[in-house]
Amino acid sequence: MTRKQKESVAKYLYDISKGIILLAVVGNMVQGKWDIISLIAGGISALIFFLWGYSIEGGIRDE
């Protein structure tokens, strides 16, 4: 993978992370109740995608 491709993948993973947390919060707001399980699952999923993007971005800097 080239450097530009790695940068694009890292940005994409950051965007997925933001989208997941947005869906978890907005989904609960639309339902009118706060489901703790979906908030925790969304938060953990968002954190996983964020850390994945962060690790790819860190590998770019090490090159």
PyRosetta script that sets phi, psi and omega in degrees:
from pyrosetta import init, pose_from_sequence

init()
pose = pose_from_sequence("MTRKQKESVAKYLYDISKGIILLAVVGNMVQGKWDIISLIAGGISALIFFLWGYSIEGGIRDE")
pose.set_psi(1, 137.1)
pose.set_omega(1, 178.4)
pose.set_phi(2, -79.1)
pose.set_psi(2, 168.0)
pose.set_omega(2, -179.8)
pose.set_phi(3, -60.4)
pose.set_psi(3, -42.4)
pose.set_omega(3, -179.6)
pose.set_phi(4, -64.8)
pose.set_psi(4, -38.9)
pose.set_omega(4, 178.3)
pose.set_phi(5, -65.0)
pose.set_psi(5, -40.6)
pose.set_omega(5, 177.9)
pose.set_phi(6, -63.7)
pose.set_psi(6, -40.2)
pose.set_omega(6, 177.9)
pose.set_phi(7, -63.0)
pose.set_psi(7, -41.8)
pose.set_omega(7, 179.8)
pose.set_phi(8, -65.1)
pose.set_psi(8, -41.0)
pose.set_omega(8, 179.0)
pose.set_phi(9, -65.3)
pose.set_psi(9, -42.1)
pose.set_omega(9, 178.9)
pose.set_phi(10, -61.5)
pose.set_psi(10, -44.1)
pose.set_omega(10, 178.3)
pose.set_phi(11, -63.2)
pose.set_psi(11, -40.4)
pose.set_omega(11, 179.5)
pose.set_phi(12, -63.0)
pose.set_psi(12, -43.7)
pose.set_omega(12, 179.3)
pose.set_phi(13, -65.4)
pose.set_psi(13, -36.8)
pose.set_omega(13, 175.1)
pose.set_phi(14, -62.0)
pose.set_psi(14, -41.9)
pose.set_omega(14, 179.8)
pose.set_phi(15, -65.6)
pose.set_psi(15, -40.1)
pose.set_omega(15, 176.8)
pose.set_phi(16, -61.5)
pose.set_psi(16, -42.2)
pose.set_omega(16, 178.7)
pose.set_phi(17, -57.8)
pose.set_psi(17, -46.7)
pose.set_omega(17, 179.0)
pose.set_phi(18, -63.9)
pose.set_psi(18, -40.2)
pose.set_omega(18, -179.8)
pose.set_phi(19, -64.5)
pose.set_psi(19, -39.9)
pose.set_omega(19, -179.7)
pose.set_phi(20, -65.1)
pose.set_psi(20, -46.9)
pose.set_omega(20, -179.2)
pose.set_phi(21, -65.9)
pose.set_psi(21, -35.9)
pose.set_omega(21, 176.7)
pose.set_phi(22, -63.0)
pose.set_psi(22, -45.2)
pose.set_omega(22, 178.6)
pose.set_phi(23, -63.9)
pose.set_psi(23, -38.5)
pose.set_omega(23, -179.7)
pose.set_phi(24, -64.4)
pose.set_psi(24, -42.6)
pose.set_omega(24, -177.6)
pose.set_phi(25, -76.7)
pose.set_psi(25, -49.7)
pose.set_omega(25, -177.6)
pose.set_phi(26, -66.4)
pose.set_psi(26, -37.5)
pose.set_omega(26, 178.0)
pose.set_phi(27, -58.6)
pose.set_psi(27, -40.3)
pose.set_omega(27, 177.9)
pose.set_phi(28, -70.7)
pose.set_psi(28, -35.9)
pose.set_omega(28, 179.5)
pose.set_phi(29, -66.6)
pose.set_psi(29, -39.9)
pose.set_omega(29, -179.4)
pose.set_phi(30, -66.9)
pose.set_psi(30, -38.7)
pose.set_omega(30, 179.1)
pose.set_phi(31, -68.8)
pose.set_psi(31, -22.9)
pose.set_omega(31, 179.9)
pose.set_phi(32, 83.8)
pose.set_psi(32, 5.6)
pose.set_omega(32, 176.0)
pose.set_phi(33, -139.8)
pose.set_psi(33, 157.3)
pose.set_omega(33, -178.2)
pose.set_phi(34, -103.7)
pose.set_psi(34, 108.7)
pose.set_omega(34, 177.9)
pose.set_phi(35, -92.6)
pose.set_psi(35, 107.2)
pose.set_omega(35, -175.4)
pose.set_phi(36, -61.9)
pose.set_psi(36, -37.0)
pose.set_omega(36, -178.6)
pose.set_phi(37, -61.0)
pose.set_psi(37, -45.9)
pose.set_omega(37, -179.0)
pose.set_phi(38, -69.8)
pose.set_psi(38, -33.9)
pose.set_omega(38, 176.0)
pose.set_phi(39, -65.1)
pose.set_psi(39, -43.7)
pose.set_omega(39, 179.9)
pose.set_phi(40, -67.3)
pose.set_psi(40, -44.8)
pose.set_omega(40, 178.9)
pose.set_phi(41, -62.2)
pose.set_psi(41, -41.9)
pose.set_omega(41, 177.6)
pose.set_phi(42, -65.2)
pose.set_psi(42, -41.4)
pose.set_omega(42, 179.0)
pose.set_phi(43, -64.4)
pose.set_psi(43, -42.3)
pose.set_omega(43, 178.8)
pose.set_phi(44, -66.7)
pose.set_psi(44, -43.1)
pose.set_omega(44, 178.2)
pose.set_phi(45, -61.6)
pose.set_psi(45, -44.5)
pose.set_omega(45, 178.8)
pose.set_phi(46, -62.5)
pose.set_psi(46, -40.7)
pose.set_omega(46, 179.0)
pose.set_phi(47, -64.3)
pose.set_psi(47, -39.6)
pose.set_omega(47, 178.5)
pose.set_phi(48, -62.5)
pose.set_psi(48, -47.3)
pose.set_omega(48, 179.6)
pose.set_phi(49, -65.9)
pose.set_psi(49, -37.3)
pose.set_omega(49, 177.6)
pose.set_phi(50, -62.9)
pose.set_psi(50, -47.7)
pose.set_omega(50, -178.9)
pose.set_phi(51, -65.7)
pose.set_psi(51, -34.6)
pose.set_omega(51, 176.6)
pose.set_phi(52, -63.1)
pose.set_psi(52, -47.2)
pose.set_omega(52, 176.8)
pose.set_phi(53, -62.9)
pose.set_psi(53, -39.2)
pose.set_omega(53, 179.4)
pose.set_phi(54, -63.8)
pose.set_psi(54, -40.0)
pose.set_omega(54, 179.5)
pose.set_phi(55, -67.9)
pose.set_psi(55, -38.1)
pose.set_omega(55, 177.4)
pose.set_phi(56, -65.4)
pose.set_psi(56, -43.8)
pose.set_omega(56, 179.4)
pose.set_phi(57, -64.4)
pose.set_psi(57, -37.0)
pose.set_omega(57, 177.6)
pose.set_phi(58, -65.3)
pose.set_psi(58, -36.1)
pose.set_omega(58, 177.0)
pose.set_phi(59, -66.2)
pose.set_psi(59, -29.3)
pose.set_omega(59, 178.6)
pose.set_phi(60, -68.5)
pose.set_psi(60, -39.9)
pose.set_omega(60, -178.0)
pose.set_phi(61, -70.8)
pose.set_psi(61, -25.8)
pose.set_omega(61, -179.4)
pose.set_phi(62, -76.9)
pose.set_psi(62, -16.3)
pose.set_omega(62, -177.8)
pose.set_phi(63, -69.4)
pose.dump_pdb("model.pdb")
